[in-house]
Amino acid sequence: MMSLAPYKTVLAARELRLLFAASIVGRLPVGMSGLAILLLVQGANDSFASGGAATGCYVAGLAGVAPVMGRIIDRSGPRAVLTTCALMFPAALAALVTAVAADVGAIAVFALAALAGASFPPITVCMRTYLRQRIVEEALLSTAYSLDSVLIETMFIVGPLLVALFVGLASAKSAVWFAAACGFVGVFLFLGSAALRQWRVEVRGRATLLGPLAERRFIALILIVLCYAMAFGLAELGAAAHAAEDGHPALAGVFLGLMSIGSAAGGLAYGSAHWHAPLLRQFAAMLAIMGVGLAVLAAPWSLVAFAALCVVGGVVMAPALIIQSMLVAKTTKPEHTTEAFTWATSALLAGVGLGMALGGIAAEASRSAAAFALAGAAALSAAGGAFWLARR
């Protein structure tokens, strides 16, 4: 049975409670920006391929710059990086909305989407690094990562629902504006937390240009993350395409929110239990279950059945991300922690972006079923990679 006792232990410290609370506003755009940009661009030119490509550029921009930010944070702390992002992120989103409204062309739109992604505040990797610094016991660290993953999943529940609300009552443009405001305000709330005053810059050992990438097991882990992240992007695009095929495009946010509800429930359950199987075997099992759950969504279900299966299909998503965080923490040196988490995030987001771009093409050619079939295949391939790594 699921127990909340481990979570109470993690949250016993007041400064940790406030830090988690402060991170919520700044991370709300995590669940909003991709879908809002997709619907903004798709609504302007009536093309899911263009919307998926714009969102792919947004995610690719984040993935490309995040490791550099991580290395800077490892060496000098998070304050300068987060403050710069708090200013650049809303400015880039504002420019993107203006460019789409002015119909300046696809290249400019894609470039601004990439700039918005590149300047997204890296609050999540700062949280993961600080938690590793603060919590020594592995079981409690797993619970803390579970709680953080559940909060992120909450962003993926609330975010798409907010996008659906903005699209239904106003426009996708207003959803983008709201995400920009959250990114600005949230960073300064996060930086004002007392917990971050305890941040320590780890003593560096022998310098290496590759950082955490000098470790071969870490590279293998990153490739697995890239593979299963494609399933996330394909599923997100598939949900949006399925909603449009049913004549209710605003339901895209509802479908993704339901998937995140299942994921959050799975994350809470995972973090409250003690698991004895090796992490890599747990990883392989979760990814295999995810692959089956996403592939099932390709069948011709009714609207209600599809919505219910979205909840079921999301159950193992948060546990997979929690296990990924634990594996990153266990396979890298303390002085490379933030950079390692940013490489994992970059792989995750690059995979999502690639998956959304491929999903847009698949949905245009063969409807949403093709996107979900590819999502299942990507997750199952990642499961095979994790099982191979566990055997080695």
N, C-alpha and C positions, 0 to 999 in steps of 0.2 A: 504494500500500500504506500501511496505517496505521503511523505511527511514533510512538514514545513519547518521542523526543528533546525536542520542545517542552515536554512536561510535566516532564521532568527539569530543564529550564532554569527553569521557573516555581518548582519545588520546591527549587531549589538553596539558597535562603535558609532557614535553620533556623526562624526565627520564622514564616515563611509555612506551613511544614509543620505546626508546632504549632497555628497558628490554624485551618487546615483541619481538623485532627484534633479540636480543641476544639469546633468547630461541629457535629460529627456528632451528639453526644448531644442538644444543644439543638434540633436540627432533625429528630430522629427522629419527633416528633409530627406533622410535616408529612405523612408517609405513613400515620399511624395515626388521627389524630383524626377526620377526616371519615367514614371508613368505620366506625370504632368507634361514633361517635355515631349514624350511620345504623342500624347493627345493634342498638344499645341501644334506640333508640326503636321501631324496627320489631319487635323481639322483644317489646316490652311491649304493643303494640296490634295486631300482625299487619297492618301497613299500610305498604307501601313509599312511598305518598304522604306519610304523616306522617314517616317516616324521612328521606325526601328533603327535606322542608320544614325539618326540624330542622337537617340538615346545611347546607341553603341559608342558614338564619339564622346559623349558625356562621360560614360563609364571608362572608356579608354584613356581619356585625359586624366581622370583620377588615378587609374592604375599606373600610368606612366610616371607621374610625379611623386606618388606616395612614398616610394623607397628613399628618394632624396630627402623628403621631409622627415622620414623616420631616422635617417642617419644624423640629420641636424639635431633632432630631439634627443637622440642618444648622447650626443656630445655636449649639448648646451641647455637641455630642458625644453619644455613645450611652449613657453609663454610667447616668444617672438613668432614662431610659426603659426600658432593659433590666432594671434592678433592680426597678422597679415591676411590670413584666410578669411577672417571675419569681415574684412573690408573688401577683398577681391571677389568673394563668392556672390554676394548680392549684386555687385556691380556687373558681373558677367551675366547673371540671369536677367537683369534689367536690359542689358544690351541685346540678349537673345530675343526677348519679347519684342523689342523695338524692331529688330531685323526681320522677324517673322511677319510682323504687321506691315512692314514696308516692302515685303517681298523682294529682298535684295539678292536672292539667289541661294542655291543649296550650299555652295562652298562656304559662304560667310556664316550661314546658320550652323553648319557642322563645326566650323572653327570656334564659334562662340560657345557651342555646347561642350566642346572639348575643354575650353578655358574654364567654364563653370565647374566641370569635373575636376580639373587640375587644382582648383582653388578650394575644393570642398574641405571644411575643417576636420582634421583627423582626430576627432574626439574619441572614437572607439578604440583606436590603437593606443592612445594615451591611457585610456581606462585599463586596457589589458596589461600594459606595462606596469602601471601603478599597482594593480592588484597583485601582480607577481612579486613586486618589491615588498608589498605590505603583508601578504599572507604566505607563510612558510609551509604549513601543512598541506599536503597534496589533495586530500579529500575536501578540505575547506576551499582550496583554490578552485577545484572542480565545481563546487557549489557556487562560488563567486562568479566564475565564468558562465555557469548555467543561468544565474540571475541576470547577468549582463546580456546574455543571448536572448533571454525571455523579454527583457526590456526592448531589445532591438526588434524582436518579433512583434512586440506591442506597437512599435513604430510602423511595422509593415501591416498591422491591422488598422491602426488609426489613420496612417498616411493615405493609403488607397481610398479609404472611406471618405476622408476629407477631400481628396481629389474628385471622387464621385459627387460629393456635395457641391463643390465649387463648379464642376461641369454642369450639374443639373440646375443650379440656381443662377450661375453667372457664366463662366467660361473657363477653359483650361488656362488662359492667361492669368486669371486671378489666383489659381492654384500655384502657379510659378512665383507670383509676387509674394504669396504667403510663405512659401518655402524659403525665399530669399530673406524675409524678415526673421524667420525662426533661426536661420543660420547666423545672422548678425547678433541677435539678442542672446542666443544660447551659448555662444562662445564666451561672452563676458560673464555670464552666470557661472559657467564651468570654471573659468580662471579665478573667480572670486571665492571658490571653495577653499576652506581651511586645509582640507586634505592635501591639496596640491603643494602646499608649503613644505610638505614632508618629502617631496620628490627628490630623489638623489640621482646624480649623474655617476654611473658606474665607472670604476677605474678600468682603463683600457689596457689590454694585454698587447701582444704583438700585433702591430697594425697590418691589415690586409685590405686590399682594394675591393675584394669580393664580399667582405663582411660575412654574413651568414651563408651566402651562396658558396663559400669554400667547403661546406659540409655536404657530401653527396646524398646522404639520407634526406637532408632538408630539400635539396633540388628535386628528389623523387616525390616528396610530399607536395611540393608546389605544383608539379605536373598533374598529380592526382586532383588537387584542388581546382586547377584550371579546367580539367575535364568535367568534373561534376558541377562546377559553376555554370557551364554551358547549359546544363539541364534547368537551372534556375531561370536563365534568360529565355530559353525556349518556352518554358512554362508560362512566364509572364506575358510574352507575346501571344502565346496560344490562348490564354485567358482573355486578353483584349480582343483577339480575332473572334473567339467563340461568342463573346458578348455582342460584337458587331453583327455576326451572322444571325443572331437571334433578334436583331433589331433593337437592342437596348445597350448601346455602347457604354453608358455609365455603369453598367453591371460589372465592367472589368475590375473596378476598384472593389466591388463586393466579393467577387470570386477570389481575388488575391488576398483580401482581408480574411476570408474564411480559411484559406490555405494557411495564413499566418496564425489564426486561432489554433488550428491543429498543431502547428509547429510549436507555439508557445506552451501548449499543454504537454507536448512531448518533452520539451526542454525542462519544464518544472518537474516532471516525473523522473527524468534522467538525473537531474541534479540532486534529487532527494534520496537516491538509492546508492548503495555501495556495489560496485561492479568488480568482478574478479577476473574477467577475461582480459587479455592484453589489449591495449588501446587500439592497435592496428586491426585486430580481429573485430573489435566492436565497430570500428570505422567501416570495414568492408561490409559487415552485416547491415549497418544503417544505410549505406549507399545502395546495396542490392534491394532492400525494401523500398527505398525511394524510387528506384528505377521502375519497379513493378507498379507502384502507386501512380506514377506519372503516365506510364504507358496505358494504363486502364482508362485514363481520361480521353484517349483518342477514340474510344467507342462512341456510337451515336446515342448518348443519354438524353433523357428529358432535362429540362432546366433545373428542377428540384433535385433530381438524382445527381446531376453534374455538380451542383453546389455542395451536396453532402460529400461527394467523393473528393472535392477540393479540400475539405477538412481532413479527411482520412489521408490523402496524399501528402499533406504537410506535416504529419505527426513526427516523422524522423528527421525533418530538416534542421531544427534547432539542435537535437542531439549530435548530428553530424558536425555542425559548426562548433559545438562545445568540445567535441573530441579533437577536432582540428586545432583549436586553441591550445589544448593540453599538449598535443604533439609538438606544436611550435615551441611552447615553453620548455619542453623536455629536450629538444634537439638543438637548441641554440645557446650560446654563451650569454651571460647576463649583460655584457656591454653591447650586445647586438640585438637586444630584446625588441625594442621598438621597430628597428629596421626589419627584423624578421617578421613581425606582425604586419608591417606594411607590405612586405613581399607577398605574404599570404593573402592580404586584402587585395593587392594588385592582381594576383592570379584569380582570385574570386571575382573581382569586378571585370577583369578582362574577359573571363569566361562568360559572365553574364552579358557583357556587351556583344561578344561574338555570337552568343546564343540568340540574343534579340535580333541581331542582323540576319542570322540564318533563319530564325523563326519568321521574320517578315517576308523573306523570299519564299519560304515553304507555305506560309499562309496565303500569299498571293497566288501561288501555283496550285495548291491542293487543299486549301482551307485549314482550319485550326487543327484538325486531326493529325496532319503531317507534323506540325510543330510539337505536339504532345508525344508522338511516336519517337521523334528524334530526341526529345527530352529523356524519355525512358532509356533509350539506347546509350545516351551520354552518361547517365548515372550508373548504369550497369557496367559500362566500360571502366569507370572510375572505381567501382567495387572490385573489379578484377585486378586493377593496379594495386589497390590497397591490400588485397589478399596476397598478391605476389610479394609485396614489400614485407608483409608480416611473415611469410615463409622464409625470406632471406634474413 
